[in-house]
Amino acid sequence: MLADELRGAFLTSGLTDDQLQDLLAAGQQITFAQGDELFREGQPADLLWILLDGRIELQRHSGSETIVLATMATPGQWAGGLRAWGDASSSASYRATGMAASDGRAFLVPSDDLGRLVGEWFPFGKHMIVGVYQTVRGIEAAARQRESLVALGTLAAGLAHEINNPAAASLRAVDALRDTCDAMLSSLGSLAGQPITAEQFVALDQLRRDLAGRPAPDEGAVATMDREDTIGTWLERRGVEQAWQIAPLFAAAGADQAWFAEVESVLGPVPLGPALRWAATTISAASLLSELTDTTNRISHLVEAVKSYSQMDRASLQLVDIREGIENTLVMLAAKLGGIEVECVFGADVPQVDAYSAELNQVWTNLIDNAIDAMEGRGTLRVTTHRQADDIIVDITDSGHGMAAEVQARVFEPFFTTKDVGKGTGLGLDISRRIVIERHGGEISFDSVPGATTAHVRLPISR
């Protein structure tokens, strides 16, 4: 009889007859066949599994391999039921997948009933268990919050640095543009004081426009300096004031001997100085405006990257472009990349996936940040994506010193870290594992040899 089996099982052997009857009323017996999946890693642990007969293997997926963590073969061995020690919204989940290694039977008790019964039978023990469980969860939550704040501070500092550069360049360009506009108006006033006709001015303006429309000369520094010397000498010989100030502007714009000859032909007896100074200031103003456009676009792109990274204004579960998320993450971590060379190879056959985008961005942040730390500021970071059947694979490889076998075996353990005190809490990869496995039904694993450590992330295309 079932009652006799439970009385003989070591987990339930100490129960009284009344307690055993309560347990029998709350649970149910099931049979399973070899090869059945009984429960899956990452799913809510809302059932307590008590083995009655047979064998159950507790497995975890690691990349393309399946690792057997333990085997339940003794009647009374148990798994799951963790939600008995938390509230209804508890995220307690199965820590491994239960696979039937043979035909057998198990007794299942819902976690809610388990918590109720233990509270009735052993109130002191129930309070102790709940206290320890909640304390551990509280410590872990506090540590996660601290790590999140530290990561947020690092990202904010990096973003501030990235924005500061184009912002400072914009301010410099604005100041220079103000001076250039003053000089342009002054030179235009000087030109207006010369005996220049409307036809001559229109022709001069057309020559200026033609020069502005020319592609910038693609020549080396030495050739550019030679061009400046030639133009400066030509201007000085014709009595043009500030010749060596405006010569570099004309050289950068691609002005040549033929262009200056056309200017001389158009102006005739009109002095060249005011006309060329006016033309030079318009070239300078156009260059500064182009610089302002580039810097403000850079700031705009940074803001857009932050918005996309944090998934503002977007639903939680959505179709996600993995490439976009990785690129935005690289933008956010640009300040830390420093002298690291980044290589990205994104497969053309990779479709969008059903995912929680902001959470995946956290995965990419944790993996890339760890890779950067492993390389200590120098090396190569390689990110690749490709499709494999109904999944997509993301590989993030660094050229760092690699992970020892004992480190690799513990890499996903909460609070385990190889970083110096104050630099890591050991929660980044645990968070990543939870997001990939529990939230997305995927897999995450590592391969490591000296000079090449790769994080493999497998995500299903459709949920």
N, C-alpha and C positions, 0 to 999 in steps of 0.2 A: 504494500500500500504506500501511497505517496507520503502519508504522515510518518510511516516507519523510515522511509528513505531520508526525509528531512531530519528526523530525530537522530539518525546515524551520521548525518553530514556534520563536519566539524564546525561550520559556521552557525548552524541552528541547533546543535546538540544541547545547548544549555537552556533552551526555552522550556517553559512549563507547558503542560498539556493545553491550558487555556490560551497561552500565547501562541502555541503552534496552530491551534484552531483559528485564531485571529489571522495569522499569516496565510493559512490555507484559504481563508475566505477572501483575502485581499488579492491573492495572486492566481496564476493559472499555469498548468503544465503544458509544454509544447514539445513536439518532436522535430528533429531536424535531420537532414540527409547530408552526407559528405559533399562538400563543395558549396553548401549554402552560405550566403553572406547573412550573418545574424544581425550585426549592427555595423555602422560605418564611422570611421574616424571623422570627428568634426560635427556630427549630428548631435542634437540635444540628448544628454544622458538621462532620459526620463523613465528608464526601466532598470531594475536591478536583475541581473542574470545570475542565477544560482545553478551550477552544473549538477545534474543528477547522474548522468551516464554519458560516456563518449569523450571526445576530445575537441577542444576549441583552440585554434591558434589566434593569437593577438598579433596582427600584422600592421606594418606601416609601409607606405609607398615612398621610395627615395629614387627620384628620377625614373628610370626604366626598370628599376629593381623593386622587389617586394621583400622586406626584411621581417622575419619572425622575431618579435620581441619576447614573447613568452607563450607557453602552452598550458591551458587549463585541462587537466586530466584527472584530478582528484575530486570526487563528489564533495560538494560544499564550497569549492572555489567559486569566486564571484567576480563580476565586472559590472561597471556602470552604476546607476542609482545616485549619481552625484547631485542631482537636482533636489534630493531629499534634504540637503543642507543649505539650500539657498532659497530665495524667494521665487515667485512664479516667473519673473523675468530673468532669472539667473542664466548666464551664458555657459554654465557647466556642460561640457560635452564629452563624448567618448574620446579617449586619448589614443585609441587604436581601432582597427577594424577587426571584428570577430568573424573568423571563417571556420566553418565546421570541417575538422580534419577527419571526422568519421561520423557515422550515424550516431544519434544520441538524443538525449532529452535534457530539458532545462526547466527550471521553475522561475517564472517572471513575476516581479512585484513592481507596480508603478511607484515612481519616486515619491509622489505625494502621499501614498498610503504608507510607504516605508517610513517617511519622516513622522507621520502621525503615530504609527505603532511604536516606534522607538521612543517617542516622547511620552507615550502612555506607560511603556514598560520600564524604561530607564530614564526618567526625567533629568537626573543629574548628568548621565552620560550624553543624552541628547544635547543639553546645553553646552557641555564641553566640546562636543564635535562641532556644533554650529559656531561656537566661539572661535575655535581654532580655524575653522574653514573661513569664516568671515574676516578674521584677523589677517590670515595669509592673503586673502583677496584684497583687503584694505591696503596692506603694505605694498602689494603688487600694483594696485591702482595708483597709489601715491608715487611710487617709483616711475610708473608709466607717465604720470602727469609731469613729473619733474623732467623726464627725458624729453617729453613733447615741448616743454617750455624752453629747454636748452636748445633743442633743434630749431624751434621757432626763432629764438634769438640769433642763432647762427645764420639762418636763412634771411632774417631781417637785416643783419649786418652785411651779408653778402649782397643783398638786393640794394641796400643803401649805397654800397660801394659801386655797384654796376650803374646805378642811376646817377651817382655823383659825377662820374666822368663825362657823359654827354651833357649833363646839366651845366657843369663848369665850362665845357667847350661852347655851349650855347651862350652863356654870359660873356665869354671872351669875344665871340663872334658879334654879339649885339653891340658891345663897346666899340669894336673895330668898325662895324657898319655905321655907327653914329659918326665916327671921325671921317669915314669915307664919304658919307653923304654931305658932310660939311665941305669937304674938299671938292666934291663933284659940283656942288652949287657954286663954290668960289671959282672953279675953273670955267664953269659955264658962263658966269658973269664976265670973266676975263675974255672969253671967246666972243661974247656978245659985243664987247668993246672994240673988236677988230673989224676991219672993213670986209666982212664976209657976207655974201649974198645968201638968200634963202635957198637958191639952187645948190650952192656950194655946201651949205649945212646939210641939206637932204642927202647929197652924195656922200658927204663925210659920215653921216649916220648910217647909211647903207653899208659903207665899208666896215664900220664898227660892228654892225649886225652880222656881216659875212664872217668877220674874225671870230665873233662870239659863237657862231654856228660850227666852226671847225672842230674836229675831234682833237682832244689834247694830244700833243706829240708824245709818242712812246719811245723815249730815248733815255740813256743813262744820265747820271749826275754830271759826268764830265762834259757830255755833249750839251746839256742844258746850260752849264756855266759858260761854255764857249759861245753859245747863242746869246746869252746875256751880255757878255763882253762885246760881241759884235754890235748888238743893238745899242748898248750904252755908248760905244765909241761913235757910232753913226749919229746918235742924238746930240752928243757933245759938239761934234763938228758943225752942227747946224744951230748951235746956240740955244738948245732946249734946256731950260732950267730943271733941276731935280732929275737929271737924266738917269742917274744910277738908282733912283728910287722907283722909277716907272719901268725901267728896262726889264726887271724880272717878271713884271706883270705881262708885258708883251711876249716875253720868251715863253712863259707858261701857257699863254693862249695860242701859241703857234705862229706868231707874226714873223714874216720873212722879208727879204729885201724887196720882193715884188710888191708886197702889200704896202710897205712904206713908200715905194715909188708911186703907187696909185694915190696915196694921200697927198704927196707933194704935187702930183699932177692936178688933183682936184682943187687944192687950196691956192695954187699959183703964188702970188705975192703975199698972201696972208701968212703971218708968222705960224710956225709949226707948234710952238710951245703950248699955248692955251688949248689948241685942238687936241694934241696928243695927251696932255694931262687930263682933259675931260674924258677922252676915250679910255685912258688907263683907269680912271676912277670908276667908270661904268663896269669895266671888266672886274675890278676888285669887288664892287658891290654884288655883282652876279655870283662871284665865287663865294662870298660870305653868305649870301642867301642860300646857296646850295649846301653850304656847311650847316646852316641852321636847319634846313630841311632834313638833312641826314641825322643830326643830333636829336631833333624832336621826334623823328620817326623811330629812332632807337629807344627813346623813353617810352613812346607809345607801344612799341613791341614788347618792352619789358613789362609794362602794366598789363597788356593783353595776356602775356605769358603767365603772370601771377594770377590773373582772373581765371584762366583756363586751368592752371595748376590746382587752385583751390576749388574749382568747379562752382563758382558763384553763379547764381541764377539758373542752375541746372538741377534736374531731378537726380535722385540718388542712383537708381538703377537705370542704365541707359546704354545705347549703342556707343561704344568707346573706340576711338582710334588710338591704338597702342603707340604708334609712332609719335603722335602729337603729345601724348603724356610723357614719353621719354625725353623728347626734345625740350619740353617745358621744364622738366626736372633738371636737365643739363643747364638751362638758362638760370634756374634758381641756385644751382651749385657752382656757377661759373667762377665765383670769387675763390672757391677752394681748389678749382682745377689747376690754376697756376701753370706750372711747366709740364702738365700732363697732356699728352697727345690723345685726342679723342677720335676714334674711328667708329662710324655708324654704318651698318649695312642692313637696310630694311628690305625685307622680301616684298616683291611686287604682288605676290599672291596672298598677302596677309589681309583678311577682311576685318571689319569692325566686329567687336565682341560684346556680348551682354555682360556688363560689369558695373561695379561701383567705382567710378572713375577716380574720385578723390582718394579712396582707399588704395587703389592700385598705384597712384602717384606716391603714396606713402611707402609702398613696397619698393618702387624704383629709387626713391630717396634713400631708404635704408641701405639697399644693396650698393648703390653707387657711392654713397658716403663711406661705407666700409671699404670699398675698393680703393677710394682715394686715400684713406688712412693707411691701407696696406702698402701702397706705393710710396708713401712718405713724400709726396709732392713731385715725384719724377717717375715717368714710365708711360705706358700706353693703356688706355681704357678702350675696350672694344665692345660694342653693343650690336647684337645681331637679332633679327627676328625672321621666322619662317613658319610656314604652315605645315602641319603633319596630320593628315587625315582630318578629323573633326576638332583638332586642337591647334593652338598657336604656341610656338616655343620662343621664349626670350632668353638669350644667353648674354650674361654680363661678365666679361673677362678682364682681369687686371694682371699686370706683369709684376706683382709684388712678390714677397718672399714665400708665399704659400702658407698652407695650414698643415700642422702636424696631424697625424691620424687620430690622436687622442682628442685634439681640439675639434676636428671635423665630426667626431662621434657625438660631441656635446654642443654643437654649434647652435641648435635650436632650443636648448634648455633655458628657461627663464632665469635671468640674473647671472648667467654665465658670460663672462667677457674676458678677453685677453688684453684689453686696453688699460692704460694706466689709470690710477684712481682719479676720479673727476672727469675722465674723458668718455667713459662708457658705463652703462648700467646693465648691459646684457639683455635688453628688452627689444632692441630693434629687430633682430631676426626672429624672435618669438612672435612679435607683432606681425611681421611679414608672413610667417608660417600660418598664423591664424587667418589672416586676410586671404591668402591664396587657397588654403585647404578648406577652412570652415565657411568662408563667405563666398568663394567662387568655385568650390569643388575641383580645384586644380592640384598641382604638385609642385614642390620646390625642393631642390637638392643642390649639393655642391660637389664639384670635382676639383682636386687641387694637387698640383706638383709645383716645385719651386719655379717661379717665373710665370706661372699661369694658373690662376684660380678662377673657376667659372661657376657662377650661380645660374642654375637652370630653372626656369619658371615655365610650367605648362598650364595653359588656361583653355577651358572649353570654349569654343566659338559661340555656342548657343546654350543657354541655361535650360 
